[in-house]
Amino acid sequence: MFVQTTPQNMLSLTYEILQQLGEGNAIFTYPNSPVKCPGAPQKICYLTDHYLRKVGKRDKVSITYNTSLPVIFGVKKYADALWKVCEERDINVNLRTNLIKVNAVFHVACYSTNGYPESLSKNKDITNEAGFVEVDKNTLQHIRFPNIFTIGDCGSTPNSKTAAAVAAQSEVVYENMVCLMEGKPMKEAYDGYASCPLVTAYDKCILAEFDYNLTPLETFPFSQDKELYSMYVLKKNCMPPIYWHLLLRGHWNGPAPFRKLMHFEFKDKNRKSIFRYVL
């Protein structure tokens, strides 16, 4: 019998499993392969902790977060905040531990690696050894074939593969393609911006924003390395419609113009009013 998997029934199944969890071990993992959102494995870990506390079962369940990375999070500012969350909630963290899944019958840890699309694996001329389209990390133009640009997960850019990164890359690709077709020098550069809303509880979130250098690149005029209800509301109520109604329709290029407004920068690097992005 074939059952189609959807985000809705996956969420329902996850919640059913949480309800059945009465005692024992709950293990969450970050695999040793490229992932789209580096915070995703942690979010469900923190939400599980919160749920178990709400129903009075937390003292009977040991929670462990195993990550293949040498750090809990790539940006030190947010990593420091997340270490505190784990310590306060008694969540075990194991670094450099590439646990993929557990066979509950035989109690065996299983390992695997993620692959890349077949359409890329068959085109060795345009990809690097890791299987990603080999592009300049700033212009997003292929380093050997000038008529090729990439956006999103398929590119070799060393940024976190998130929807926020795609939004920031979209304008760079568009503007640079126009410049190429008009025979002009490319003027836009992608700074590696990525965002990861780290939901740490039912009503709290740490909004991590950073660039290629893993330097915080925060939109709001206050430090975002805290668990905040306002960031949870932003993640829950604002980001979904931005994604579905703006980003996917080509009307959202990331929060850069709002960042400039909130930090009182009213001109971009080309001395143009930032309102051209908003309006």
Backbone bond lengths (Angstrom), bond angles and torsions (degrees), N, CA, C in turn:
res aa  C-N    CA-C-N  psi(-1)  N-CA   C-N-CA  omega(-1)  CA-C   N-CA-C  phi
1 M - - - 1.474 - - 1.522 109.00 -
2 F 1.318 116.29 129.49 1.459 121.45 -178.35 1.524 109.91 -97.72
3 V 1.319 115.63 127.79 1.467 120.80 178.04 1.523 108.25 -119.71
4 Q 1.304 116.13 118.98 1.460 119.83 -179.53 1.523 110.27 -72.30
5 T 1.331 115.09 132.45 1.458 120.50 179.65 1.519 110.15 -92.40
6 T 1.306 117.07 129.18 1.461 122.84 177.47 1.517 108.49 -127.86
7 P 1.330 117.26 160.04 1.462 118.83 177.07 1.525 112.48 -55.62
8 Q 1.345 116.48 -32.94 1.458 119.81 -177.19 1.528 111.48 -68.81
9 N 1.364 117.06 -49.08 1.456 116.97 -177.55 1.527 112.10 -75.35
10 M 1.340 117.60 -22.16 1.459 119.53 174.15 1.528 109.66 -67.80
11 L 1.324 116.61 -40.95 1.461 120.46 176.83 1.516 110.65 -63.71
12 S 1.323 115.93 -41.03 1.465 120.51 179.04 1.521 110.61 -63.50
13 L 1.347 116.90 -42.07 1.453 120.99 -179.89 1.530 110.50 -65.64
14 T 1.322 116.71 -41.19 1.464 120.48 178.35 1.517 110.79 -60.13
15 Y 1.318 116.09 -43.71 1.460 119.91 -179.58 1.528 111.23 -66.26
16 E 1.336 116.88 -37.70 1.466 120.41 177.62 1.531 110.73 -62.49
17 I 1.338 116.11 -40.59 1.464 120.22 179.06 1.525 110.16 -65.57
18 L 1.321 116.93 -40.25 1.461 120.53 177.92 1.522 111.02 -61.37
19 Q 1.320 116.27 -40.51 1.459 120.28 179.76 1.527 111.75 -64.99
20 Q 1.333 116.52 -30.79 1.465 120.96 -179.14 1.522 112.41 -82.59
21 L 1.328 116.53 -14.80 1.460 120.92 -177.31 1.525 110.01 -76.85
22 G 1.321 115.89 107.43 1.457 119.50 -178.16 1.510 113.61 -109.72
23 E 1.335 116.10 -30.09 1.456 121.30 179.44 1.524 108.82 -162.25
24 G 1.344 115.72 167.56 1.461 119.58 178.69 1.515 112.80 109.53
25 N 1.328 115.63 -144.65 1.460 121.45 -175.15 1.525 111.49 -120.02
26 A 1.325 115.79 136.92 1.462 121.91 173.49 1.523 106.65 -118.07
27 I 1.341 116.52 116.22 1.463 121.24 -174.89 1.528 109.98 -115.93
28 F 1.327 115.21 131.80 1.457 121.89 178.32 1.525 108.46 -122.03
29 T 1.333 117.08 150.13 1.456 118.83 -171.76 1.519 113.35 -139.71
30 Y 1.318 113.96 151.82 1.470 122.77 170.96 1.530 106.13 -114.80
31 P 1.350 119.22 113.99 1.464 121.33 -173.02 1.522 113.60 -72.74
32 N 1.316 114.93 161.10 1.461 121.46 179.34 1.523 109.87 -87.62
33 S 1.306 115.78 64.81 1.464 122.36 -178.84 1.519 107.87 -164.63
34 P 1.340 118.29 162.91 1.466 119.84 179.16 1.519 111.41 -60.90
35 V 1.311 116.91 133.59 1.460 121.60 177.45 1.513 108.86 -125.65
36 K 1.312 116.43 154.72 1.462 120.26 -175.47 1.517 112.25 -73.25
37 C 1.308 116.35 -38.72 1.466 119.72 -178.19 1.524 109.29 -131.45
38 P 1.323 118.00 110.61 1.462 120.26 -176.56 1.523 114.06 -66.08
39 G 1.317 117.55 -16.05 1.456 119.44 -178.96 1.510 114.32 -93.64
40 A 1.330 117.53 -11.38 1.469 120.92 -174.66 1.530 114.21 -56.68
41 P 1.348 119.29 -47.10 1.465 118.56 -179.41 1.524 113.42 -62.46
42 Q 1.353 116.03 -27.41 1.463 118.93 -179.69 1.519 112.15 -79.70
43 K 1.310 116.92 -33.58 1.463 120.03 -176.55 1.532 111.48 -58.52
44 I 1.330 116.58 -49.61 1.458 119.19 -178.56 1.522 110.59 -67.63
45 C 1.329 116.62 -28.94 1.467 120.71 177.12 1.529 109.82 -63.29
46 Y 1.325 116.54 -47.82 1.462 120.58 -178.78 1.530 111.42 -68.67
47 L 1.330 116.35 -37.59 1.464 119.70 -179.81 1.534 111.05 -68.42
48 T 1.326 116.22 -34.51 1.461 119.79 175.68 1.519 110.76 -63.34
49 D 1.326 115.86 -44.00 1.464 120.73 177.10 1.528 110.32 -58.03
50 H 1.321 116.75 -45.50 1.466 120.80 -178.53 1.527 110.71 -63.77
51 Y 1.346 115.88 -43.86 1.463 119.61 -179.54 1.525 111.14 -61.41
52 L 1.332 116.69 -46.08 1.465 120.39 -177.89 1.519 111.45 -63.09
53 R 1.315 117.39 -33.23 1.467 120.56 177.10 1.531 110.66 -69.97
54 K 1.335 115.63 -37.76 1.462 119.63 -179.83 1.528 111.84 -64.32
55 V 1.337 116.84 -35.25 1.462 120.00 -176.77 1.529 112.29 -98.60
56 G 1.327 116.90 5.89 1.448 120.68 174.99 1.523 115.90 75.01
57 K 1.337 118.05 27.40 1.459 121.11 -178.36 1.528 113.46 -113.97
58 R 1.325 116.77 -0.59 1.465 118.96 -171.22 1.525 112.97 -60.37
59 D 1.314 117.87 -34.57 1.467 119.95 -176.74 1.523 112.45 -72.03
60 K 1.340 117.07 -10.18 1.460 120.54 -179.70 1.528 112.70 -102.28
61 V 1.330 116.18 -2.73 1.466 120.35 -176.95 1.528 110.48 -124.38
62 S 1.327 116.76 128.96 1.459 122.41 174.99 1.523 108.93 -93.23
63 I 1.320 117.12 125.57 1.460 121.17 -178.68 1.524 109.68 -107.39
64 T 1.317 115.80 129.79 1.464 121.97 -179.66 1.520 110.37 -128.71
65 Y 1.321 115.32 135.75 1.470 121.15 174.96 1.529 107.80 -114.79
66 N 1.332 116.33 112.64 1.463 122.18 179.12 1.525 109.39 -103.71
67 T 1.311 116.94 122.20 1.458 120.21 179.06 1.517 110.32 -122.07
68 S 1.309 116.62 140.40 1.461 121.02 178.28 1.526 111.90 -75.36
69 L 1.330 116.34 -11.36 1.461 121.11 -178.01 1.534 111.13 -81.72
70 P 1.347 116.26 159.83 1.466 119.35 177.16 1.520 113.00 -81.20
71 V 1.327 117.20 -2.22 1.466 122.25 -179.70 1.516 108.52 -136.70
72 I 1.333 116.51 160.45 1.459 119.49 178.70 1.522 111.45 -75.35
73 F 1.342 116.36 -27.27 1.460 122.30 176.90 1.520 107.68 -157.12
74 G 1.323 117.26 146.40 1.452 121.18 -172.08 1.510 116.36 -67.90
75 V 1.320 117.64 -25.50 1.466 121.31 -179.06 1.523 108.22 -100.83
76 K 1.331 116.27 119.24 1.462 120.88 -172.26 1.527 112.74 -57.43
77 K 1.312 117.45 -39.11 1.461 120.74 -177.86 1.521 111.20 -56.77
78 Y 1.336 116.04 -46.34 1.458 120.29 -179.15 1.526 111.14 -80.07
79 A 1.327 116.30 -29.58 1.461 119.65 177.33 1.527 110.67 -62.06
80 D 1.331 116.47 -41.46 1.469 120.34 178.53 1.525 111.07 -60.37
81 A 1.337 115.52 -40.68 1.466 119.71 179.38 1.527 111.20 -67.39
82 L 1.329 117.01 -38.58 1.464 120.99 -178.61 1.525 112.00 -71.55
83 W 1.333 117.15 -33.92 1.468 119.53 175.11 1.533 110.37 -60.61
84 K 1.322 115.69 -38.89 1.462 119.71 179.16 1.524 110.84 -65.57
85 V 1.347 115.46 -40.39 1.470 119.76 178.20 1.529 109.92 -60.14
86 C 1.329 116.66 -45.75 1.466 120.90 -178.47 1.527 111.90 -65.57
87 E 1.331 116.18 -39.83 1.462 119.62 179.82 1.521 111.46 -66.47
88 E 1.347 115.87 -42.82 1.458 120.14 -178.77 1.527 111.90 -66.88
89 R 1.331 117.78 -30.09 1.465 121.21 -175.38 1.528 112.72 -103.03
90 D 1.332 116.31 7.79 1.466 121.13 176.80 1.528 111.51 58.04
91 I 1.327 115.48 47.14 1.465 121.59 176.17 1.518 108.42 -100.95
92 N 1.332 116.60 121.86 1.456 121.07 179.17 1.525 110.46 -73.87
93 V 1.321 116.72 133.92 1.463 121.05 179.66 1.520 109.46 -123.50
94 N 1.331 116.46 125.14 1.459 121.87 176.47 1.521 109.19 -117.55
95 L 1.331 116.49 118.28 1.458 121.33 179.10 1.532 110.08 -85.69
96 R 1.326 115.79 159.44 1.471 122.44 178.85 1.533 111.57 52.63
97 T 1.303 117.38 36.21 1.472 122.59 -179.87 1.511 108.74 -119.53
98 N 1.331 116.21 103.82 1.456 121.64 -172.15 1.527 111.81 -91.04
99 L 1.320 116.53 62.18 1.463 121.53 177.37 1.522 109.79 -84.69
100 I 1.330 116.43 123.77 1.463 120.89 -178.02 1.525 111.85 -96.42
101 K 1.315 116.56 -52.35 1.463 119.97 178.19 1.520 109.00 -159.57
102 V 1.302 116.46 168.08 1.463 121.85 -179.33 1.521 109.59 -121.55
103 N 1.318 116.47 129.73 1.453 121.73 173.59 1.528 107.18 -80.46
104 A 1.317 117.08 106.62 1.460 121.61 -173.42 1.526 112.92 -66.24
105 V 1.346 116.66 -23.85 1.467 119.93 -178.36 1.522 111.25 -77.78
106 F 1.335 115.97 -47.72 1.463 120.72 -175.69 1.536 113.07 -101.38
107 H 1.325 116.80 -1.08 1.459 121.34 179.98 1.532 111.12 55.66
108 V 1.328 115.07 48.28 1.458 121.48 -178.34 1.530 109.43 -118.58
109 A 1.332 116.21 132.66 1.458 120.82 175.76 1.525 108.59 -81.04
110 C 1.326 116.21 131.35 1.474 121.08 -177.42 1.535 109.76 -110.00
111 Y 1.331 115.21 145.15 1.455 120.33 -178.15 1.526 110.44 -125.02
112 S 1.318 115.69 147.19 1.458 121.05 178.16 1.522 108.44 -156.68
113 T 1.317 115.50 171.99 1.468 120.45 177.70 1.519 108.47 -129.06
114 N 1.314 115.58 151.57 1.464 120.39 176.39 1.522 109.48 -84.75
115 G 1.302 116.01 145.58 1.455 120.21 178.02 1.519 111.30 -106.60
116 Y 1.318 116.09 -176.99 1.450 120.72 176.76 1.524 108.58 -119.90
117 P 1.320 118.69 163.84 1.465 121.10 -174.21 1.534 112.92 -56.05
118 E 1.308 116.12 145.02 1.458 121.61 -179.92 1.519 111.53 -60.98
119 S 1.329 116.20 -33.07 1.463 120.04 -179.95 1.523 111.84 -61.56
120 L 1.330 116.42 -27.70 1.458 119.88 176.81 1.523 111.55 -88.16
121 S 1.332 116.82 -39.73 1.462 120.11 -177.52 1.523 111.99 -62.20
122 K 1.336 117.62 -24.30 1.454 121.41 179.53 1.524 112.63 -88.84
123 N 1.322 116.90 -4.52 1.462 120.76 -179.22 1.519 109.77 -117.43
124 K 1.321 115.06 74.91 1.458 120.65 -176.67 1.524 112.82 -65.26
125 D 1.331 117.34 -22.97 1.465 120.14 -177.67 1.524 112.37 -66.60
126 I 1.323 116.86 -27.53 1.464 118.40 -175.34 1.528 113.05 -106.00
127 T 1.337 116.45 -5.65 1.467 118.77 -177.33 1.526 111.53 -110.43
128 N 1.331 114.58 161.49 1.458 119.77 174.77 1.522 109.50 -91.91
129 E 1.324 117.73 -172.99 1.453 120.79 -176.23 1.526 112.83 -64.55
130 A 1.329 115.84 -26.26 1.469 119.86 -179.66 1.517 112.41 -83.21
131 G 1.343 117.59 -7.17 1.452 120.66 178.05 1.510 115.36 95.25
132 F 1.336 117.64 9.64 1.459 121.08 179.28 1.528 110.44 -101.56
133 V 1.331 116.08 149.23 1.460 120.92 177.98 1.528 108.51 -62.37
134 E 1.328 116.59 124.64 1.462 121.86 -170.92 1.527 110.96 -84.18
135 V 1.312 115.56 103.48 1.465 120.36 -175.98 1.520 111.44 -126.19
136 D 1.319 115.11 162.89 1.458 120.94 172.47 1.528 107.32 -69.68
137 K 1.315 117.33 129.55 1.466 120.18 -172.97 1.523 112.89 -69.06
138 N 1.322 117.83 -15.86 1.468 121.04 179.59 1.521 113.10 -96.58
139 T 1.350 116.91 -50.21 1.458 119.72 -178.05 1.518 112.70 -84.72
140 L 1.346 117.35 -20.10 1.471 124.47 -176.91 1.522 112.20 67.26
141 Q 1.339 115.89 18.95 1.464 122.73 176.13 1.533 109.06 -96.00
142 H 1.336 116.14 142.67 1.457 120.25 179.94 1.525 110.09 -59.65
143 I 1.336 116.13 142.43 1.465 119.58 -174.78 1.532 112.58 -76.14
144 R 1.358 118.21 -15.05 1.464 120.75 179.20 1.516 113.36 -119.37
145 F 1.324 116.57 -29.45 1.458 120.77 -178.24 1.532 109.17 -116.35
146 P 1.328 117.81 100.91 1.466 121.06 -172.77 1.523 115.18 -64.07
147 N 1.327 117.64 -16.82 1.472 119.57 -179.36 1.524 112.70 -89.37
148 I 1.337 117.07 7.36 1.457 121.02 179.77 1.525 110.12 -113.73
149 F 1.319 116.25 128.47 1.461 123.33 173.65 1.525 107.87 -125.48
150 T 1.301 117.04 155.55 1.465 119.24 176.44 1.518 110.62 -128.12
151 I 1.303 113.16 156.13 1.460 120.80 175.94 1.526 107.49 -145.59
152 G 1.309 116.67 139.45 1.460 119.37 176.00 1.514 114.64 88.59
153 D 1.333 115.88 -149.33 1.460 122.77 -168.41 1.526 114.05 -70.17
154 C 1.319 119.34 -24.50 1.460 120.96 -172.69 1.522 113.25 -78.49
155 G 1.330 118.55 -15.03 1.455 121.76 -176.55 1.514 113.65 -79.60
156 S 1.325 115.94 156.34 1.463 121.88 -178.77 1.522 112.88 -84.44
157 T 1.308 117.92 3.55 1.459 120.79 -179.65 1.529 110.26 -59.80
158 P 1.339 117.37 133.61 1.469 121.12 -174.65 1.513 114.29 -82.63
159 N 1.312 116.06 49.70 1.461 121.10 179.12 1.521 109.69 -112.50
160 S 1.319 116.62 164.67 1.462 120.67 174.14 1.517 108.97 -66.37
161 K 1.322 117.01 133.52 1.463 121.24 -176.43 1.528 109.71 -84.38
162 T 1.295 116.26 86.67 1.462 121.91 -178.43 1.514 110.44 -126.10
163 A 1.334 116.33 164.81 1.460 120.91 177.04 1.524 110.40 -62.94
164 A 1.324 116.75 -33.27 1.463 120.47 178.63 1.520 110.54 -63.11
165 A 1.331 116.57 -37.45 1.463 120.48 178.10 1.524 110.44 -65.58
166 V 1.332 116.35 -41.25 1.468 121.05 178.32 1.523 110.32 -60.00
167 A 1.319 116.62 -42.89 1.459 120.54 179.96 1.521 111.18 -61.06
168 A 1.330 116.26 -43.88 1.464 120.00 -179.58 1.519 111.45 -69.22
169 Q 1.341 117.06 -33.11 1.463 120.89 -179.12 1.523 112.45 -74.69
170 S 1.318 117.34 -28.16 1.462 121.12 -171.48 1.521 113.19 -59.41
171 E 1.322 116.69 -43.95 1.469 118.44 -179.94 1.520 111.24 -69.99
172 V 1.348 116.39 -36.33 1.465 120.00 178.92 1.520 110.28 -61.10
173 V 1.342 116.35 -47.39 1.462 120.85 179.72 1.530 110.58 -62.54
174 Y 1.312 116.43 -45.26 1.466 120.14 -178.75 1.525 111.43 -60.69
175 E 1.326 116.68 -52.05 1.462 120.76 -176.84 1.529 111.54 -63.67
176 N 1.330 116.64 -40.27 1.465 119.27 -178.31 1.523 112.36 -72.82
177 M 1.316 117.83 -31.27 1.465 120.47 174.83 1.519 110.34 -66.56
178 V 1.321 116.57 -40.31 1.466 120.68 177.63 1.526 110.01 -62.51
179 C 1.336 116.52 -44.69 1.466 120.63 179.02 1.525 111.06 -60.99
180 L 1.342 116.57 -41.16 1.465 120.49 179.42 1.521 110.85 -62.60
181 M 1.321 117.01 -45.34 1.459 121.03 -178.60 1.525 111.99 -67.41
182 E 1.319 116.96 -27.66 1.472 121.24 179.78 1.523 112.56 -93.55
183 G 1.346 116.06 1.04 1.447 119.79 178.29 1.517 113.95 71.92
184 K 1.319 117.40 27.13 1.459 121.98 -178.14 1.540 109.89 -108.78
185 P 1.326 117.50 157.22 1.468 120.27 176.41 1.530 110.17 -64.12
186 M 1.316 116.00 143.82 1.459 119.86 179.17 1.525 109.82 -71.97
187 K 1.318 115.68 135.86 1.465 119.93 -173.67 1.524 114.21 -113.39
188 E 1.329 116.84 -11.88 1.462 118.92 -176.84 1.529 111.37 -103.57
189 A 1.317 116.62 145.50 1.457 121.40 179.35 1.523 109.77 -137.50
190 Y 1.320 115.53 134.37 1.461 121.68 177.94 1.526 108.47 -85.69
191 D 1.315 117.10 128.26 1.461 121.63 -175.86 1.529 113.53 -94.88
192 G 1.337 115.66 7.80 1.465 118.96 179.33 1.512 113.43 85.06
193 Y 1.342 117.17 14.10 1.470 120.40 -177.79 1.523 111.45 -56.64
194 A 1.327 114.82 133.21 1.464 121.71 173.12 1.522 107.36 -147.64
195 S 1.303 115.29 154.76 1.456 120.51 179.98 1.514 109.29 -133.17
196 C 1.313 115.34 142.96 1.458 120.49 178.63 1.521 109.39 -139.58
197 P 1.340 117.97 102.98 1.461 120.30 176.85 1.529 109.40 -75.89
198 L 1.315 116.72 106.23 1.457 121.75 -176.58 1.525 109.66 -89.91
199 V 1.334 116.17 95.09 1.459 121.49 178.79 1.520 108.02 -72.12
200 T 1.321 116.85 115.71 1.462 120.98 -175.50 1.527 113.05 -105.80
201 A 1.326 117.09 -6.85 1.464 121.13 178.64 1.519 108.46 -163.88
202 Y 1.324 116.87 -179.08 1.458 120.40 -179.74 1.521 112.15 -65.85
203 D 1.311 117.54 -18.46 1.455 119.74 -176.52 1.528 112.70 -141.15
204 K 1.343 116.97 23.47 1.456 120.11 -178.93 1.524 110.58 -138.82
205 C 1.332 114.70 150.01 1.458 119.42 -178.45 1.530 109.43 -155.22
206 I 1.338 115.93 140.99 1.459 121.72 170.75 1.525 106.42 -104.74
207 L 1.327 117.25 117.48 1.461 120.78 -178.81 1.522 109.29 -91.80
208 A 1.336 116.04 101.36 1.459 121.23 179.88 1.528 109.56 -89.56
209 E 1.325 116.79 128.29 1.452 122.99 175.84 1.527 107.49 -134.69
210 F 1.328 117.16 132.98 1.455 119.44 -173.60 1.530 110.27 -158.24
211 D 1.362 115.09 169.99 1.456 120.61 -177.91 1.524 110.97 -114.74
212 Y 1.339 115.62 -165.73 1.461 120.60 -178.84 1.528 112.72 -56.33
213 N 1.317 115.87 -37.94 1.456 120.92 -176.42 1.520 112.41 -82.63
214 L 1.343 116.50 8.40 1.461 122.73 -176.54 1.518 111.22 60.14
215 T 1.326 114.50 28.61 1.458 121.30 175.71 1.528 108.14 -91.31
216 P 1.324 118.81 131.73 1.465 120.05 178.70 1.527 111.95 -54.03
217 L 1.317 115.57 132.85 1.463 122.10 178.76 1.527 106.15 -128.69
218 E 1.327 114.82 72.74 1.458 120.95 -168.16 1.525 113.20 -85.83
219 T 1.324 114.81 141.58 1.458 121.29 -178.05 1.524 112.50 -78.83
220 F 1.318 116.58 -40.08 1.457 119.98 -173.62 1.532 111.75 -88.13
221 P 1.323 117.32 152.46 1.473 121.76 -175.75 1.524 113.67 -81.01
222 F 1.336 116.65 34.34 1.464 121.75 175.46 1.531 107.47 -146.09
223 S 1.302 116.56 161.78 1.462 120.84 -177.67 1.528 110.29 -68.82
224 Q 1.325 116.94 127.98 1.462 121.49 -174.60 1.528 113.36 -98.42
225 D 1.329 117.51 13.87 1.460 120.00 -179.83 1.524 111.77 -89.91
226 K 1.324 115.66 39.84 1.468 121.87 -179.56 1.522 109.57 -133.58
227 E 1.313 116.20 153.16 1.460 120.92 174.18 1.525 107.82 -77.36
228 L 1.317 117.14 114.20 1.457 121.17 -175.11 1.528 111.44 -126.61
229 Y 1.330 115.32 140.95 1.462 120.67 175.83 1.524 110.37 -68.44
230 S 1.334 117.25 -36.59 1.462 121.21 -178.98 1.528 111.33 -61.35
231 M 1.343 116.61 -38.45 1.457 119.62 178.45 1.529 111.04 -70.63
232 Y 1.340 115.86 -30.47 1.467 119.82 175.90 1.531 109.87 -65.85
233 V 1.325 116.57 -43.81 1.473 120.79 178.27 1.528 110.39 -62.49
234 L 1.338 116.20 -40.23 1.466 120.58 177.62 1.524 110.46 -60.87
235 K 1.340 115.62 -45.87 1.465 120.45 -179.76 1.530 111.46 -65.25
236 K 1.321 116.95 -43.86 1.462 121.65 -173.44 1.523 113.11 -78.12
237 N 1.317 117.31 -42.99 1.466 120.07 -170.63 1.527 115.24 -104.91
238 C 1.325 117.39 -25.72 1.464 119.82 -174.86 1.525 113.56 -101.12
239 M 1.311 117.22 -41.77 1.464 119.44 -174.68 1.531 114.25 -66.56
240 P 1.340 120.26 -39.31 1.468 119.14 178.97 1.534 113.41 -58.18
241 P 1.355 119.91 -50.00 1.462 117.96 178.72 1.527 113.10 -66.18
242 I 1.350 117.14 -31.75 1.465 119.44 175.80 1.527 109.66 -61.32
243 Y 1.324 115.74 -42.68 1.470 120.57 -179.41 1.529 111.45 -66.33
244 W 1.339 116.03 -53.45 1.467 119.62 -172.69 1.522 113.54 -74.09
245 H 1.327 117.90 -36.32 1.469 120.19 -172.64 1.522 114.54 -102.80
246 L 1.336 117.53 -17.97 1.463 119.61 -179.32 1.528 112.18 -114.80
247 L 1.326 117.40 -58.11 1.471 120.46 -176.34 1.524 112.28 -59.45
248 L 1.320 117.41 -50.52 1.463 120.41 -176.68 1.523 112.85 -68.30
249 R 1.316 116.96 -14.63 1.471 121.08 178.26 1.522 112.01 -103.83
250 G 1.318 115.82 6.76 1.455 119.67 176.45 1.502 115.43 79.38
251 H 1.341 117.68 20.60 1.460 120.88 -177.59 1.533 113.17 -109.28
252 W 1.316 117.68 8.40 1.463 119.63 -178.50 1.523 109.42 -134.02
253 N 1.310 116.20 119.87 1.466 122.38 179.88 1.519 112.17 -114.10
254 G 1.316 115.86 26.74 1.452 119.64 178.29 1.519 112.46 94.18
255 P 1.331 116.86 173.66 1.466 121.72 -173.46 1.526 115.21 -87.62
256 A 1.329 118.18 11.21 1.467 120.74 -176.01 1.534 113.47 -52.03
257 P 1.344 119.47 -46.79 1.479 118.34 -179.83 1.522 113.34 -63.01
258 F 1.344 116.12 -35.53 1.466 119.48 178.82 1.525 110.59 -71.73
259 R 1.336 115.81 -33.51 1.464 119.39 176.12 1.528 110.18 -62.44
260 K 1.317 115.93 -42.59 1.463 120.17 179.21 1.532 110.88 -63.41
261 L 1.321 116.00 -41.16 1.468 120.06 178.38 1.523 111.16 -62.51
262 M 1.329 115.94 -47.65 1.459 119.80 -175.54 1.516 113.13 -71.38
263 H 1.333 115.44 -20.14 1.464 119.00 177.16 1.519 110.93 -106.58
264 F 1.350 115.79 17.09 1.456 123.13 174.22 1.528 113.22 60.41
265 E 1.331 116.09 38.90 1.456 120.81 173.41 1.528 106.78 -109.84
266 F 1.324 116.48 101.85 1.452 119.91 -171.82 1.523 113.91 -94.97
267 K 1.345 116.76 2.14 1.457 120.67 176.65 1.522 108.30 -131.05
268 D 1.363 116.91 142.87 1.454 118.26 174.90 1.523 109.23 -87.03
269 K 1.327 117.60 -174.95 1.457 121.00 -174.24 1.525 112.89 -65.07
270 N 1.331 117.37 -20.32 1.456 120.80 178.01 1.525 112.18 -96.89
271 R 1.361 114.51 12.96 1.465 121.69 177.64 1.521 112.51 62.73
272 K 1.302 116.63 30.78 1.448 121.26 176.26 1.516 108.87 -103.55
273 S 1.304 116.23 147.65 1.448 119.85 179.57 1.521 109.44 -62.26
274 I 1.329 116.44 133.60 1.470 118.96 -178.55 1.523 111.38 -71.18
275 F 1.317 116.82 -9.71 1.472 118.26 -179.93 1.533 111.10 -68.38
276 R 1.344 116.88 -13.56 1.460 118.57 176.77 1.522 110.43 -66.50
277 Y 1.356 116.86 -25.95 1.470 120.03 177.59 1.518 110.00 -77.43
278 V 1.321 116.73 -39.54 1.449 121.23 -174.56 1.511 112.22 -75.13
279 L 1.319 116.30 -43.83 1.449 121.35 -176.49 1.513 112.16 -90.73
